[in-house]
Amino acid sequence: MSTQGGIQMFQPWLRPTRLVVLLLCLACSASWGTTHKSKKWEMLTGCRYVASPSNDGDSFRVRCGDKEFILRLYFVDAPETNLTYPERTNEQAEYFGARLDQTMKAGKEAADLVRETLETPFTVWTRRASAGGRSKERRYYALVQVNHAWLDEMLVSKGLARRKGVITNLPDGENWREHADRLDALVAEAKKQRLGACAGHRQRRNREE
C-alpha cells in the first residue's frame, strides 16, 4: 500500500503473492490435518483398557485412576470393522488396495492387537482435546505409550492402520513432522511386506492386470 495525495493506494502485485502464500498454508494444513498445540500435555499412568462393543483399533475406552473415558489416537486411522459407514470403509479399502472383507478383517485384527497390547498397565498422554465421534460421551485425542513404545507405531508397522488424522508435537519433544515421516515409512514397509490390510494388495493388483 502506498499514499498519493493523502489517498492510500494498494499495490496490485502484492495481492497474488499473499494469495499464493495463503493457498500454500491451507494446502499444507489440509494435507497433514489439524495440529494441537495450545494445551499442555497431561500424563496418565497405570491406565487400563476397558472392554466395550464400540472399541476398535484407533478409539477405545480406558480407565486411568478413578476416571474412565474414550480416547482417540492421534496420527492414525485403523480400518473399520463393519459397513456402518460404507463410504469410509470403501475409501480405506482403496487406500490399502484390499477388498472390503479384507479391510474389515484387518480392522478386527487392529482392535485385537490394541486389546492384547493393553492387557498390562500403560501410559496415556492427552491434552484433553475433544475428538467428537459417534458416542454421546466425550472422546479425547491421546497418545498411548506401552513400555516406551507408541501404540500408533505398532499399528501401522503391522499394516493395521494408516497415517491419517489429527497431528501434534509429541510430549517427548519430537516434532509432529518427524513422527509422521516415521509412520509413513512404517506404512510403506507394511505394504512391501503385505502385512495386515495390505496382505491382499498384490493379489488385487494381479487380478486387475
C-alpha positions as CSV (number, residue, x, y, z in Angstrom):
1,M,0.0,0.0,0.0
2,S,1.3,3.5,-0.9
3,T,0.0,7.0,-0.3
4,Q,-0.6,9.6,-3.1
5,G,-2.1,13.0,-2.2
6,G,-3.2,11.6,1.1
7,I,-5.1,8.7,-0.5
8,Q,-3.9,5.1,0.3
9,M,-3.3,3.1,-2.8
10,F,-3.0,-0.7,-3.0
11,Q,-0.1,-2.2,-4.9
12,P,-1.7,-4.9,-7.1
13,W,1.4,-7.0,-7.2
14,L,1.2,-7.7,-3.5
15,R,-2.2,-9.5,-3.7
16,P,-1.2,-12.5,-5.8
17,T,1.9,-13.1,-3.6
18,R,-0.2,-13.0,-0.4
19,L,-2.8,-15.2,-2.1
20,V,-0.2,-17.8,-3.1
21,V,1.2,-17.9,0.5
22,L,-2.3,-18.3,1.9
23,L,-3.2,-21.1,-0.5
24,L,0.1,-22.9,0.3
25,C,-0.7,-22.7,4.0
26,L,-4.2,-24.1,3.5
27,A,-2.9,-26.9,1.3
28,C,-0.4,-27.9,3.9
29,S,-3.0,-27.8,6.6
30,A,-5.4,-30.0,4.6
31,S,-2.7,-32.5,3.8
32,W,-1.4,-33.1,7.3
33,G,-4.6,-32.5,9.3
34,T,-5.3,-30.3,12.4
35,T,-2.4,-29.6,14.8
36,H,-3.0,-29.4,18.5
37,K,-0.5,-27.1,20.2
38,S,-2.2,-24.9,22.8
39,K,-3.0,-27.2,25.7
40,K,-0.3,-28.8,27.9
41,W,0.3,-32.5,28.0
42,E,-1.2,-34.5,30.8
43,M,0.5,-37.8,31.7
44,L,-1.8,-40.5,33.0
45,T,0.0,-43.6,34.3
46,G,-1.2,-47.0,35.2
47,C,-4.1,-46.9,32.8
48,R,-6.3,-49.9,32.0
49,Y,-8.1,-51.0,28.9
50,V,-11.9,-51.3,29.4
51,A,-13.8,-53.7,27.2
52,S,-16.6,-52.2,25.1
53,P,-18.5,-53.2,22.0
54,S,-17.6,-49.8,20.4
55,N,-13.8,-50.3,20.9
56,D,-11.7,-50.6,17.7
57,G,-8.2,-50.0,16.6
58,D,-7.9,-46.3,17.0
59,S,-10.7,-45.5,19.5
60,F,-11.3,-47.3,22.8
61,R,-12.4,-46.9,26.4
62,V,-9.8,-46.7,29.1
63,R,-9.7,-46.2,32.9
64,C,-6.9,-44.0,34.4
65,G,-7.2,-43.8,38.2
66,D,-10.8,-43.1,39.0
67,K,-11.5,-41.6,35.6
68,E,-13.0,-43.6,32.7
69,F,-13.2,-42.2,29.2
70,I,-12.9,-42.9,25.5
71,L,-9.7,-41.9,23.7
72,R,-9.0,-41.4,20.0
73,L,-5.4,-41.9,18.9
74,Y,-3.5,-39.1,17.2
75,F,-2.0,-39.6,13.8
76,V,-3.6,-42.9,12.7
77,D,-6.8,-44.3,11.2
78,A,-7.5,-48.0,11.7
79,P,-9.8,-49.9,9.3
80,E,-13.5,-50.1,10.1
81,T,-14.8,-53.5,11.3
82,N,-18.2,-53.2,9.6
83,L,-20.1,-51.3,7.0
84,T,-21.9,-48.9,9.3
85,Y,-20.1,-46.1,7.4
86,P,-19.7,-47.7,3.9
87,E,-18.1,-44.7,2.2
88,R,-15.3,-44.6,4.9
89,T,-14.8,-48.4,4.6
90,N,-14.6,-48.3,0.8
91,E,-12.1,-45.4,1.0
92,Q,-9.9,-47.4,3.4
93,A,-10.1,-50.4,1.2
94,E,-9.0,-48.3,-1.8
95,Y,-6.1,-46.9,0.2
96,F,-4.8,-50.4,1.3
97,G,-5.5,-51.9,-2.1
98,A,-7.7,-54.6,-0.5
99,R,-11.2,-56.0,-0.8
100,L,-13.9,-54.8,1.7
101,D,-13.8,-58.1,3.6
102,Q,-10.0,-58.0,3.9
103,T,-10.2,-54.4,5.1
104,M,-12.8,-55.2,7.8
105,K,-10.9,-58.3,8.8
106,A,-7.8,-56.0,9.3
107,G,-10.0,-53.7,11.4
108,K,-10.8,-56.5,13.7
109,E,-7.1,-57.5,13.9
110,A,-6.3,-53.9,14.8
111,A,-8.9,-54.0,17.6
112,D,-7.5,-57.3,18.8
113,L,-3.9,-56.0,18.8
114,V,-4.9,-53.0,20.9
115,R,-6.7,-55.1,23.4
116,E,-3.9,-57.6,23.7
117,T,-1.2,-55.0,23.9
118,L,-3.0,-53.1,26.6
119,E,-3.6,-56.1,28.9
120,T,-0.9,-54.6,31.2
121,P,-1.0,-51.0,32.6
122,F,0.0,-48.3,30.1
123,T,0.5,-44.6,29.9
124,V,-1.9,-42.1,28.2
125,W,-0.7,-38.7,27.1
126,T,-3.5,-36.3,26.4
127,R,-4.3,-32.6,26.1
128,R,-8.0,-33.2,26.7
129,A,-8.8,-32.0,23.1
130,S,-12.2,-33.2,22.1
131,A,-12.3,-35.9,19.3
132,G,-16.0,-35.9,18.7
133,G,-17.3,-39.2,17.4
134,R,-20.5,-41.3,17.3
135,S,-20.9,-41.7,21.1
136,K,-22.6,-39.1,23.2
137,E,-19.7,-39.4,25.6
138,R,-16.8,-37.1,25.0
139,R,-13.7,-38.6,23.4
140,Y,-10.2,-37.1,23.9
141,Y,-7.3,-37.2,21.4
142,A,-4.4,-39.0,23.0
143,L,-1.2,-40.9,22.5
144,V,-0.6,-44.3,24.2
145,Q,2.7,-45.5,25.4
146,V,3.5,-49.1,26.3
147,N,6.9,-49.8,27.6
148,H,8.3,-46.7,25.9
149,A,6.8,-47.7,22.5
150,W,4.0,-45.8,20.8
151,L,0.8,-47.7,20.1
152,D,0.2,-45.8,16.8
153,E,3.6,-47.0,15.5
154,M,2.7,-50.6,16.5
155,L,-0.5,-50.4,14.4
156,V,1.0,-49.0,11.2
157,S,4.0,-51.3,11.4
158,K,1.7,-54.3,11.1
159,G,-0.4,-52.8,8.3
160,L,-3.3,-52.3,10.7
161,A,-3.6,-48.5,10.3
162,R,-2.7,-45.7,8.0
163,R,-1.2,-42.4,8.9
164,K,-4.1,-40.0,8.8
165,G,-5.9,-37.7,11.2
166,V,-5.1,-35.0,13.8
167,I,-1.4,-34.4,14.5
168,T,0.6,-33.0,17.3
169,N,4.1,-32.4,18.6
170,L,4.9,-35.3,20.9
171,P,5.3,-35.0,24.7
172,D,8.9,-36.1,24.5
173,G,9.7,-33.1,22.3
174,E,9.6,-34.8,18.9
175,N,8.2,-32.7,16.1
176,W,5.0,-33.9,14.6
177,R,6.5,-34.0,11.1
178,E,9.3,-36.3,12.2
179,H,6.8,-38.7,13.8
180,A,4.5,-38.5,10.7
181,D,7.5,-39.3,8.5
182,R,8.4,-42.3,10.6
183,L,4.8,-43.5,10.4
184,D,4.8,-43.1,6.6
185,A,8.0,-45.2,6.4
186,L,6.4,-47.9,8.5
187,V,3.3,-47.9,6.3
188,A,5.4,-48.3,3.2
189,E,7.3,-51.2,4.7
190,A,4.0,-52.9,5.8
191,K,2.8,-52.6,2.2
192,K,6.0,-54.0,0.9
193,Q,5.7,-57.0,3.3
194,R,1.9,-57.3,2.6
195,L,1.0,-57.1,6.3
196,G,-2.4,-56.7,7.8
197,A,-4.8,-54.8,5.5
198,C,-2.0,-54.7,2.8
199,A,-2.0,-58.5,2.6
200,G,-4.3,-58.6,-0.5
201,H,-2.6,-55.7,-2.2
202,R,-0.6,-57.7,-4.7
203,Q,-3.4,-60.2,-5.3
204,R,-5.8,-57.4,-6.2
205,R,-3.2,-55.8,-8.5
206,N,-2.5,-59.0,-10.3
207,R,-6.2,-59.6,-10.9
208,E,-6.6,-56.1,-12.3
209,E,-3.6,-56.6,-14.6
